[in-house]
Amino acid sequence: RALSRWGLDDLSDSVELLVSEVVTNAVRYAERPVTLRLLRTDLLRCEVGDDSPQLPRQRRARLMDEGGRGLFLVNGLARRWGATRLSTGKVVWFELGLRPSLTTPPG
């Protein structure tokens, strides 16, 4: 709904895919509820917080591996991504660029 409200429906497929990858990792390792926050400035930033202190790392999945491709996708589709350790766990974030017409002020 936030993407639609912001006029960013064209990003919804990418955002849904990337959010599902990051949230899946958080749910897999966290013990308490996972948080999700979307921020829109001159780009779109998604932050997923959890209580696990272990920072994610990108791996190269082998052909027959069932896991290990999530952060590879995030790395390939996001403008930037990273993780910040907090006293209560961590936040994994990624950023996507907006269409030029949304970042350029009218006039």
Backbone atoms as SQL, in Angstrom:
CREATE TABLE atoms (id INTEGER PRIMARY KEY, chain TEXT, resi INTEGER, resn TEXT, atom TEXT, x REAL, y REAL, z REAL);
INSERT INTO atoms VALUES
  (1, 'A', 1, 'ARG', 'N', 0.813, -1.191, 0.000),
  (2, 'A', 1, 'ARG', 'CA', 0.000, 0.000, 0.000),
  (3, 'A', 1, 'ARG', 'C', 0.859, 1.258, 0.000),
  (4, 'A', 2, 'ALA', 'N', 1.977, 1.225, 0.734),
  (5, 'A', 2, 'ALA', 'CA', 2.851, 2.403, 0.776),
  (6, 'A', 2, 'ALA', 'C', 3.395, 2.718, -0.611),
  (7, 'A', 3, 'LEU', 'N', 3.828, 1.707, -1.328),
  (8, 'A', 3, 'LEU', 'CA', 4.369, 1.942, -2.673),
  (9, 'A', 3, 'LEU', 'C', 3.308, 2.550, -3.580),
  (10, 'A', 4, 'SER', 'N', 2.102, 2.061, -3.492),
  (11, 'A', 4, 'SER', 'CA', 1.011, 2.595, -4.294),
  (12, 'A', 4, 'SER', 'C', 0.713, 4.039, -3.908),
  (13, 'A', 5, 'ARG', 'N', 0.681, 4.324, -2.624),
  (14, 'A', 5, 'ARG', 'CA', 0.433, 5.681, -2.137),
  (15, 'A', 5, 'ARG', 'C', 1.506, 6.652, -2.625),
  (16, 'A', 6, 'TRP', 'N', 2.735, 6.164, -2.743),
  (17, 'A', 6, 'TRP', 'CA', 3.856, 6.996, -3.185),
  (18, 'A', 6, 'TRP', 'C', 4.005, 7.033, -4.703),
  (19, 'A', 7, 'GLY', 'N', 3.124, 6.338, -5.423),
  (20, 'A', 7, 'GLY', 'CA', 3.219, 6.304, -6.877),
  (21, 'A', 7, 'GLY', 'C', 4.367, 5.441, -7.380),
  (22, 'A', 8, 'LEU', 'N', 4.724, 4.413, -6.603),
  (23, 'A', 8, 'LEU', 'CA', 5.864, 3.552, -6.947),
  (24, 'A', 8, 'LEU', 'C', 5.429, 2.126, -7.269),
  (25, 'A', 9, 'ASP', 'N', 4.253, 1.979, -7.855),
  (26, 'A', 9, 'ASP', 'CA', 3.755, 0.640, -8.192),
  (27, 'A', 9, 'ASP', 'C', 4.716, -0.130, -9.093),
  (28, 'A', 10, 'ASP', 'N', 5.466, 0.583, -9.926),
  (29, 'A', 10, 'ASP', 'CA', 6.394, -0.076, -10.844),
  (30, 'A', 10, 'ASP', 'C', 7.535, -0.775, -10.099),
  (31, 'A', 11, 'LEU', 'N', 7.764, -0.422, -8.851),
  (32, 'A', 11, 'LEU', 'CA', 8.815, -1.068, -8.055),
  (33, 'A', 11, 'LEU', 'C', 8.305, -2.241, -7.223),
  (34, 'A', 12, 'SER', 'N', 7.004, -2.459, -7.222),
  (35, 'A', 12, 'SER', 'CA', 6.436, -3.434, -6.280),
  (36, 'A', 12, 'SER', 'C', 6.985, -4.849, -6.468),
  (37, 'A', 13, 'ASP', 'N', 7.171, -5.312, -7.694),
  (38, 'A', 13, 'ASP', 'CA', 7.692, -6.674, -7.886),
  (39, 'A', 13, 'ASP', 'C', 9.095, -6.815, -7.298),
  (40, 'A', 14, 'SER', 'N', 9.961, -5.856, -7.592),
  (41, 'A', 14, 'SER', 'CA', 11.328, -5.905, -7.060),
  (42, 'A', 14, 'SER', 'C', 11.336, -5.799, -5.541),
  (43, 'A', 15, 'VAL', 'N', 10.543, -4.872, -5.015),
  (44, 'A', 15, 'VAL', 'CA', 10.502, -4.683, -3.559),
  (45, 'A', 15, 'VAL', 'C', 9.976, -5.940, -2.879),
  (46, 'A', 16, 'GLU', 'N', 8.914, -6.525, -3.406),
  (47, 'A', 16, 'GLU', 'CA', 8.357, -7.737, -2.804),
  (48, 'A', 16, 'GLU', 'C', 9.376, -8.870, -2.796),
  (49, 'A', 17, 'LEU', 'N', 10.096, -9.045, -3.889),
  (50, 'A', 17, 'LEU', 'CA', 11.112, -10.092, -3.958),
  (51, 'A', 17, 'LEU', 'C', 12.220, -9.851, -2.932),
  (52, 'A', 18, 'LEU', 'N', 12.752, -8.627, -2.908),
  (53, 'A', 18, 'LEU', 'CA', 13.853, -8.324, -2.002),
  (54, 'A', 18, 'LEU', 'C', 13.418, -8.376, -0.546),
  (55, 'A', 19, 'VAL', 'N', 12.241, -7.853, -0.245),
  (56, 'A', 19, 'VAL', 'CA', 11.731, -7.924, 1.128),
  (57, 'A', 19, 'VAL', 'C', 11.560, -9.376, 1.550),
  (58, 'A', 20, 'SER', 'N', 11.025, -10.202, 0.668),
  (59, 'A', 20, 'SER', 'CA', 10.828, -11.606, 1.041),
  (60, 'A', 20, 'SER', 'C', 12.153, -12.296, 1.350),
  (61, 'A', 21, 'GLU', 'N', 13.200, -11.968, 0.611),
  (62, 'A', 21, 'GLU', 'CA', 14.506, -12.572, 0.873),
  (63, 'A', 21, 'GLU', 'C', 15.067, -12.122, 2.225),
  (64, 'A', 22, 'VAL', 'N', 15.016, -10.818, 2.498),
  (65, 'A', 22, 'VAL', 'CA', 15.587, -10.290, 3.737),
  (66, 'A', 22, 'VAL', 'C', 14.749, -10.709, 4.946),
  (67, 'A', 23, 'VAL', 'N', 13.428, -10.662, 4.818),
  (68, 'A', 23, 'VAL', 'CA', 12.554, -11.063, 5.925),
  (69, 'A', 23, 'VAL', 'C', 12.694, -12.560, 6.201),
  (70, 'A', 24, 'THR', 'N', 12.816, -13.364, 5.168),
  (71, 'A', 24, 'THR', 'CA', 12.988, -14.811, 5.367),
  (72, 'A', 24, 'THR', 'C', 14.228, -15.092, 6.202),
  (73, 'A', 25, 'ASN', 'N', 15.331, -14.408, 5.909),
  (74, 'A', 25, 'ASN', 'CA', 16.546, -14.586, 6.719),
  (75, 'A', 25, 'ASN', 'C', 16.300, -14.177, 8.161),
  (76, 'A', 26, 'ALA', 'N', 15.608, -13.060, 8.362),
  (77, 'A', 26, 'ALA', 'CA', 15.343, -12.579, 9.721),
  (78, 'A', 26, 'ALA', 'C', 14.471, -13.565, 10.481),
  (79, 'A', 27, 'VAL', 'N', 13.409, -14.039, 9.861),
  (80, 'A', 27, 'VAL', 'CA', 12.507, -14.981, 10.522),
  (81, 'A', 27, 'VAL', 'C', 13.234, -16.282, 10.848),
  (82, 'A', 28, 'ARG', 'N', 14.122, -16.676, 9.988),
  (83, 'A', 28, 'ARG', 'CA', 14.851, -17.926, 10.178),
  (84, 'A', 28, 'ARG', 'C', 15.768, -17.888, 11.402),
  (85, 'A', 29, 'TYR', 'N', 16.364, -16.732, 11.698),
  (86, 'A', 29, 'TYR', 'CA', 17.364, -16.658, 12.760),
  (87, 'A', 29, 'TYR', 'C', 16.929, -15.873, 13.994),
  (88, 'A', 30, 'ALA', 'N', 15.890, -15.075, 13.901),
  (89, 'A', 30, 'ALA', 'CA', 15.470, -14.238, 15.026),
  (90, 'A', 30, 'ALA', 'C', 14.594, -15.031, 15.999),
  (91, 'A', 31, 'GLU', 'N', 14.576, -14.558, 17.233),
  (92, 'A', 31, 'GLU', 'CA', 13.713, -15.175, 18.240),
  (93, 'A', 31, 'GLU', 'C', 12.490, -14.321, 18.539),
  (94, 'A', 32, 'ARG', 'N', 12.611, -13.018, 18.382),
  (95, 'A', 32, 'ARG', 'CA', 11.494, -12.112, 18.640),
  (96, 'A', 32, 'ARG', 'C', 10.964, -11.565, 17.327),
  (97, 'A', 33, 'PRO', 'N', 9.888, -10.804, 17.372),
  (98, 'A', 33, 'PRO', 'CA', 9.296, -10.294, 16.124),
  (99, 'A', 33, 'PRO', 'C', 10.288, -9.503, 15.266),
  (100, 'A', 34, 'VAL', 'N', 10.061, -9.592, 13.986),
  (101, 'A', 34, 'VAL', 'CA', 10.864, -8.909, 12.970),
  (102, 'A', 34, 'VAL', 'C', 10.152, -7.610, 12.613),
  (103, 'A', 35, 'THR', 'N', 10.916, -6.549, 12.397),
  (104, 'A', 35, 'THR', 'CA', 10.327, -5.275, 11.997),
  (105, 'A', 35, 'THR', 'C', 10.650, -4.985, 10.539),
  (106, 'A', 36, 'LEU', 'N', 9.762, -4.264, 9.893),
  (107, 'A', 36, 'LEU', 'CA', 9.945, -3.858, 8.500),
  (108, 'A', 36, 'LEU', 'C', 9.589, -2.386, 8.398),
  (109, 'A', 37, 'ARG', 'N', 10.477, -1.614, 7.766),
  (110, 'A', 37, 'ARG', 'CA', 10.237, -0.186, 7.608),
  (111, 'A', 37, 'ARG', 'C', 10.623, 0.229, 6.201),
  (112, 'A', 38, 'LEU', 'N', 9.741, 0.965, 5.527),
  (113, 'A', 38, 'LEU', 'CA', 10.013, 1.530, 4.211),
  (114, 'A', 38, 'LEU', 'C', 10.159, 3.035, 4.359),
  (115, 'A', 39, 'LEU', 'N', 11.198, 3.584, 3.747),
  (116, 'A', 39, 'LEU', 'CA', 11.457, 5.019, 3.790),
  (117, 'A', 39, 'LEU', 'C', 11.606, 5.520, 2.356),
  (118, 'A', 40, 'ARG', 'N', 10.946, 6.628, 2.050),
  (119, 'A', 40, 'ARG', 'CA', 11.057, 7.201, 0.712),
  (120, 'A', 40, 'ARG', 'C', 11.639, 8.603, 0.812),
  (121, 'A', 41, 'THR', 'N', 12.777, 8.803, 0.166),
  (122, 'A', 41, 'THR', 'CA', 13.381, 10.120, 0.013),
  (123, 'A', 41, 'THR', 'C', 13.645, 10.264, -1.477),
  (124, 'A', 42, 'ASP', 'N', 14.885, 10.487, -1.869),
  (125, 'A', 42, 'ASP', 'CA', 15.216, 10.476, -3.292),
  (126, 'A', 42, 'ASP', 'C', 15.469, 9.054, -3.768),
  (127, 'A', 43, 'LEU', 'N', 15.292, 8.092, -2.866),
  (128, 'A', 43, 'LEU', 'CA', 15.363, 6.663, -3.169),
  (129, 'A', 43, 'LEU', 'C', 14.423, 5.947, -2.231),
  (130, 'A', 44, 'LEU', 'N', 14.265, 4.657, -2.433),
  (131, 'A', 44, 'LEU', 'CA', 13.440, 3.841, -1.546),
  (132, 'A', 44, 'LEU', 'C', 14.372, 2.976, -0.714),
  (133, 'A', 45, 'ARG', 'N', 14.221, 3.051, 0.598),
  (134, 'A', 45, 'ARG', 'CA', 15.047, 2.260, 1.509),
  (135, 'A', 45, 'ARG', 'C', 14.126, 1.348, 2.305),
  (136, 'A', 46, 'CYS', 'N', 14.500, 0.095, 2.387),
  (137, 'A', 46, 'CYS', 'CA', 13.773, -0.885, 3.174),
  (138, 'A', 46, 'CYS', 'C', 14.701, -1.366, 4.278),
  (139, 'A', 47, 'GLU', 'N', 14.196, -1.382, 5.508),
  (140, 'A', 47, 'GLU', 'CA', 14.971, -1.834, 6.662),
  (141, 'A', 47, 'GLU', 'C', 14.226, -2.959, 7.360),
  (142, 'A', 48, 'VAL', 'N', 14.924, -4.053, 7.605),
  (143, 'A', 48, 'VAL', 'CA', 14.359, -5.199, 8.310),
  (144, 'A', 48, 'VAL', 'C', 15.191, -5.425, 9.564),
  (145, 'A', 49, 'GLY', 'N', 14.538, -5.315, 10.713),
  (146, 'A', 49, 'GLY', 'CA', 15.233, -5.476, 11.981),
  (147, 'A', 49, 'GLY', 'C', 14.888, -6.790, 12.653),
  (148, 'A', 50, 'ASP', 'N', 15.871, -7.357, 13.336),
  (149, 'A', 50, 'ASP', 'CA', 15.632, -8.563, 14.126),
  (150, 'A', 50, 'ASP', 'C', 16.578, -8.573, 15.321),
  (151, 'A', 51, 'ASP', 'N', 16.409, -9.541, 16.204),
  (152, 'A', 51, 'ASP', 'CA', 17.191, -9.570, 17.440),
  (153, 'A', 51, 'ASP', 'C', 18.438, -10.448, 17.365),
  (154, 'A', 52, 'SER', 'N', 18.760, -10.963, 16.198),
  (155, 'A', 52, 'SER', 'CA', 19.963, -11.779, 16.038),
  (156, 'A', 52, 'SER', 'C', 21.165, -10.877, 15.758),
  (157, 'A', 53, 'PRO', 'N', 22.245, -11.027, 16.531),
  (158, 'A', 53, 'PRO', 'CA', 23.404, -10.150, 16.321),
  (159, 'A', 53, 'PRO', 'C', 24.252, -10.522, 15.104),
  (160, 'A', 54, 'GLN', 'N', 24.061, -11.719, 14.573),
  (161, 'A', 54, 'GLN', 'CA', 24.893, -12.182, 13.464),
  (162, 'A', 54, 'GLN', 'C', 24.549, -11.429, 12.180),
  (163, 'A', 55, 'LEU', 'N', 25.558, -10.777, 11.588),
  (164, 'A', 55, 'LEU', 'CA', 25.359, -10.049, 10.344),
  (165, 'A', 55, 'LEU', 'C', 25.319, -11.022, 9.167),
  (166, 'A', 56, 'PRO', 'N', 24.472, -10.744, 8.186),
  (167, 'A', 56, 'PRO', 'CA', 24.399, -11.641, 7.031),
  (168, 'A', 56, 'PRO', 'C', 25.632, -11.489, 6.151),
  (169, 'A', 57, 'ARG', 'N', 25.916, -12.534, 5.407),
  (170, 'A', 57, 'ARG', 'CA', 27.006, -12.460, 4.447),
  (171, 'A', 57, 'ARG', 'C', 26.553, -13.132, 3.167),
  (172, 'A', 58, 'GLN', 'N', 26.979, -12.566, 2.088),
  (173, 'A', 58, 'GLN', 'CA', 26.613, -13.103, 0.787),
  (174, 'A', 58, 'GLN', 'C', 27.446, -14.347, 0.515),
  (175, 'A', 59, 'ARG', 'N', 26.764, -15.404, 0.043),
  (176, 'A', 59, 'ARG', 'CA', 27.456, -16.641, -0.309),
  (177, 'A', 59, 'ARG', 'C', 27.230, -16.945, -1.783),
  (178, 'A', 60, 'ARG', 'N', 28.075, -17.766, -2.314),
  (179, 'A', 60, 'ARG', 'CA', 27.872, -18.275, -3.670),
  (180, 'A', 60, 'ARG', 'C', 27.283, -19.670, -3.539),
  (181, 'A', 61, 'ALA', 'N', 26.020, -19.798, -3.909),
  (182, 'A', 61, 'ALA', 'CA', 25.368, -21.100, -3.830),
  (183, 'A', 61, 'ALA', 'C', 25.845, -21.983, -4.976),
  (184, 'A', 62, 'ARG', 'N', 26.065, -23.237, -4.656),
  (185, 'A', 62, 'ARG', 'CA', 26.385, -24.204, -5.702),
  (186, 'A', 62, 'ARG', 'C', 25.103, -24.610, -6.413),
  (187, 'A', 63, 'LEU', 'N', 25.221, -25.242, -7.541),
  (188, 'A', 63, 'LEU', 'CA', 24.085, -25.593, -8.384),
  (189, 'A', 63, 'LEU', 'C', 22.993, -26.341, -7.624),
  (190, 'A', 64, 'MET', 'N', 23.357, -27.278, -6.771),
  (191, 'A', 64, 'MET', 'CA', 22.370, -28.109, -6.080),
  (192, 'A', 64, 'MET', 'C', 21.980, -27.577, -4.699),
  (193, 'A', 65, 'ASP', 'N', 22.549, -26.482, -4.256),
  (194, 'A', 65, 'ASP', 'CA', 22.200, -25.897, -2.962),
  (195, 'A', 65, 'ASP', 'C', 20.775, -25.343, -2.996),
  (196, 'A', 66, 'GLU', 'N', 20.039, -25.566, -1.904),
  (197, 'A', 66, 'GLU', 'CA', 18.685, -25.021, -1.820),
  (198, 'A', 66, 'GLU', 'C', 18.680, -23.599, -1.296),
  (199, 'A', 67, 'GLY', 'N', 19.691, -23.196, -0.573),
  (200, 'A', 67, 'GLY', 'CA', 19.752, -21.851, -0.007),
  (201, 'A', 67, 'GLY', 'C', 20.988, -21.133, -0.506),
  (202, 'A', 68, 'GLY', 'N', 21.148, -19.901, -0.009),
  (203, 'A', 68, 'GLY', 'CA', 22.355, -19.154, -0.328),
  (204, 'A', 68, 'GLY', 'C', 22.244, -18.195, -1.488),
  (205, 'A', 69, 'ARG', 'N', 21.036, -18.015, -2.019),
  (206, 'A', 69, 'ARG', 'CA', 20.874, -17.128, -3.170),
  (207, 'A', 69, 'ARG', 'C', 20.191, -15.808, -2.823),
  (208, 'A', 70, 'GLY', 'N', 19.631, -15.687, -1.632),
  (209, 'A', 70, 'GLY', 'CA', 18.860, -14.505, -1.255),
  (210, 'A', 70, 'GLY', 'C', 19.653, -13.218, -1.317),
  (211, 'A', 71, 'LEU', 'N', 20.785, -13.166, -0.643),
  (212, 'A', 71, 'LEU', 'CA', 21.579, -11.950, -0.656),
  (213, 'A', 71, 'LEU', 'C', 22.252, -11.726, -2.005),
  (214, 'A', 72, 'PHE', 'N', 22.460, -12.788, -2.762),
  (215, 'A', 72, 'PHE', 'CA', 22.959, -12.645, -4.127),
  (216, 'A', 72, 'PHE', 'C', 21.939, -11.855, -4.965),
  (217, 'A', 73, 'LEU', 'N', 20.645, -12.182, -4.791),
  (218, 'A', 73, 'LEU', 'CA', 19.584, -11.442, -5.475),
  (219, 'A', 73, 'LEU', 'C', 19.531, -9.995, -4.996),
  (220, 'A', 74, 'VAL', 'N', 19.599, -9.806, -3.690),
  (221, 'A', 74, 'VAL', 'CA', 19.570, -8.455, -3.135),
  (222, 'A', 74, 'VAL', 'C', 20.731, -7.640, -3.701),
  (223, 'A', 75, 'ASN', 'N', 21.906, -8.232, -3.724),
  (224, 'A', 75, 'ASN', 'CA', 23.085, -7.543, -4.243),
  (225, 'A', 75, 'ASN', 'C', 22.922, -7.174, -5.723),
  (226, 'A', 76, 'GLY', 'N', 22.280, -8.041, -6.473),
  (227, 'A', 76, 'GLY', 'CA', 22.119, -7.799, -7.903),
  (228, 'A', 76, 'GLY', 'C', 21.025, -6.809, -8.256),
  (229, 'A', 77, 'LEU', 'N', 19.976, -6.739, -7.450),
  (230, 'A', 77, 'LEU', 'CA', 18.833, -5.893, -7.786),
  (231, 'A', 77, 'LEU', 'C', 18.815, -4.550, -7.064),
  (232, 'A', 78, 'ALA', 'N', 19.412, -4.481, -5.891),
  (233, 'A', 78, 'ALA', 'CA', 19.394, -3.239, -5.112),
  (234, 'A', 78, 'ALA', 'C', 20.525, -2.318, -5.542),
  (235, 'A', 79, 'ARG', 'N', 20.299, -1.030, -5.382),
  (236, 'A', 79, 'ARG', 'CA', 21.367, -0.063, -5.645),
  (237, 'A', 79, 'ARG', 'C', 22.491, -0.274, -4.644),
  (238, 'A', 80, 'ARG', 'N', 22.114, -0.419, -3.373),
  (239, 'A', 80, 'ARG', 'CA', 23.064, -0.717, -2.288),
  (240, 'A', 80, 'ARG', 'C', 22.338, -1.538, -1.249),
  (241, 'A', 81, 'TRP', 'N', 23.097, -2.264, -0.441),
  (242, 'A', 81, 'TRP', 'CA', 22.524, -2.960, 0.690),
  (243, 'A', 81, 'TRP', 'C', 23.599, -3.089, 1.758),
  (244, 'A', 82, 'GLY', 'N', 23.166, -3.388, 2.961),
  (245, 'A', 82, 'GLY', 'CA', 24.118, -3.568, 4.042),
  (246, 'A', 82, 'GLY', 'C', 23.402, -3.986, 5.313),
  (247, 'A', 83, 'ALA', 'N', 24.163, -4.041, 6.386),
  (248, 'A', 83, 'ALA', 'CA', 23.614, -4.422, 7.690),
  (249, 'A', 83, 'ALA', 'C', 24.286, -3.577, 8.756),
  (250, 'A', 84, 'THR', 'N', 23.504, -3.212, 9.751),
  (251, 'A', 84, 'THR', 'CA', 23.996, -2.408, 10.861),
  (252, 'A', 84, 'THR', 'C', 23.713, -3.156, 12.147),
  (253, 'A', 85, 'ARG', 'N', 24.752, -3.398, 12.923),
  (254, 'A', 85, 'ARG', 'CA', 24.569, -4.070, 14.208),
  (255, 'A', 85, 'ARG', 'C', 24.039, -3.062, 15.230),
  (256, 'A', 86, 'LEU', 'N', 23.066, -3.480, 16.011),
  (257, 'A', 86, 'LEU', 'CA', 22.482, -2.667, 17.070),
  (258, 'A', 86, 'LEU', 'C', 22.671, -3.375, 18.405),
  (259, 'A', 87, 'SER', 'N', 22.411, -2.675, 19.499),
  (260, 'A', 87, 'SER', 'CA', 22.528, -3.306, 20.815),
  (261, 'A', 87, 'SER', 'C', 21.470, -4.397, 20.996),
  (262, 'A', 88, 'THR', 'N', 20.387, -4.317, 20.239),
  (263, 'A', 88, 'THR', 'CA', 19.300, -5.295, 20.348),
  (264, 'A', 88, 'THR', 'C', 19.252, -6.280, 19.183),
  (265, 'A', 89, 'GLY', 'N', 20.248, -6.284, 18.322),
  (266, 'A', 89, 'GLY', 'CA', 20.260, -7.181, 17.163),
  (267, 'A', 89, 'GLY', 'C', 20.886, -6.495, 15.962),
  (268, 'A', 90, 'LYS', 'N', 20.124, -6.409, 14.872),
  (269, 'A', 90, 'LYS', 'CA', 20.659, -5.772, 13.660),
  (270, 'A', 90, 'LYS', 'C', 19.527, -5.287, 12.779),
  (271, 'A', 91, 'VAL', 'N', 19.893, -4.455, 11.819),
  (272, 'A', 91, 'VAL', 'CA', 18.999, -4.029, 10.749),
  (273, 'A', 91, 'VAL', 'C', 19.699, -4.328, 9.439),
  (274, 'A', 92, 'VAL', 'N', 19.028, -5.060, 8.574),
  (275, 'A', 92, 'VAL', 'CA', 19.518, -5.302, 7.218),
  (276, 'A', 92, 'VAL', 'C', 18.698, -4.388, 6.318),
  (277, 'A', 93, 'TRP', 'N', 19.373, -3.660, 5.439),
  (278, 'A', 93, 'TRP', 'CA', 18.683, -2.678, 4.614),
  (279, 'A', 93, 'TRP', 'C', 19.106, -2.811, 3.163),
  (280, 'A', 94, 'PHE', 'N', 18.238, -2.320, 2.289),
  (281, 'A', 94, 'PHE', 'CA', 18.596, -2.191, 0.874),
  (282, 'A', 94, 'PHE', 'C', 17.938, -0.937, 0.335),
  (283, 'A', 95, 'GLU', 'N', 18.514, -0.420, -0.738),
  (284, 'A', 95, 'GLU', 'CA', 18.009, 0.791, -1.369),
  (285, 'A', 95, 'GLU', 'C', 17.773, 0.548, -2.854),
  (286, 'A', 96, 'LEU', 'N', 16.697, 1.125, -3.349),
  (287, 'A', 96, 'LEU', 'CA', 16.367, 1.087, -4.772),
  (288, 'A', 96, 'LEU', 'C', 16.211, 2.511, -5.267),
  (289, 'A', 97, 'GLY', 'N', 16.665, 2.772, -6.483),
  (290, 'A', 97, 'GLY', 'CA', 16.483, 4.081, -7.078),
  (291, 'A', 97, 'GLY', 'C', 15.047, 4.271, -7.535),
  (292, 'A', 98, 'LEU', 'N', 14.620, 5.516, -7.577),
  (293, 'A', 98, 'LEU', 'CA', 13.293, 5.859, -8.053),
  (294, 'A', 98, 'LEU', 'C', 13.370, 6.303, -9.510),
  (295, 'A', 99, 'ARG', 'N', 12.246, 6.322, -10.169),
  (296, 'A', 99, 'ARG', 'CA', 12.220, 6.843, -11.531),
  (297, 'A', 99, 'ARG', 'C', 12.681, 8.286, -11.525),
  (298, 'A', 100, 'PRO', 'N', 13.389, 8.735, -12.558),
  (299, 'A', 100, 'PRO', 'CA', 13.886, 10.123, -12.584),
  (300, 'A', 100, 'PRO', 'C', 12.772, 11.159, -12.408),
  (301, 'A', 101, 'SER', 'N', 11.575, 10.900, -12.922),
  (302, 'A', 101, 'SER', 'CA', 10.506, 11.889, -12.805),
  (303, 'A', 101, 'SER', 'C', 10.057, 12.070, -11.363),
  (304, 'A', 102, 'LEU', 'N', 10.312, 11.094, -10.494),
  (305, 'A', 102, 'LEU', 'CA', 9.916, 11.204, -9.099),
  (306, 'A', 102, 'LEU', 'C', 10.996, 11.884, -8.254),
  (307, 'A', 103, 'THR', 'N', 12.214, 11.932, -8.749),
  (308, 'A', 103, 'THR', 'CA', 13.279, 12.517, -7.955),
  (309, 'A', 103, 'THR', 'C', 13.611, 13.940, -8.391),
  (310, 'A', 104, 'THR', 'N', 13.113, 14.346, -9.545),
  (311, 'A', 104, 'THR', 'CA', 13.378, 15.679, -10.045),
  (312, 'A', 104, 'THR', 'C', 12.191, 16.580, -9.712),
  (313, 'A', 105, 'PRO', 'N', 12.418, 17.682, -8.996),
  (314, 'A', 105, 'PRO', 'CA', 11.312, 18.577, -8.671),
  (315, 'A', 105, 'PRO', 'C', 10.739, 19.219, -9.931),
  (316, 'A', 106, 'PRO', 'N', 9.418, 19.441, -9.951),
  (317, 'A', 106, 'PRO', 'CA', 8.816, 20.064, -11.135),
  (318, 'A', 106, 'PRO', 'C', 9.297, 21.497, -11.296),
  (319, 'A', 107, 'GLY', 'N', 9.262, 21.979, -12.551),
  (320, 'A', 107, 'GLY', 'CA', 9.565, 23.373, -12.792),
  (321, 'A', 107, 'GLY', 'C', 10.794, 23.539, -13.520);
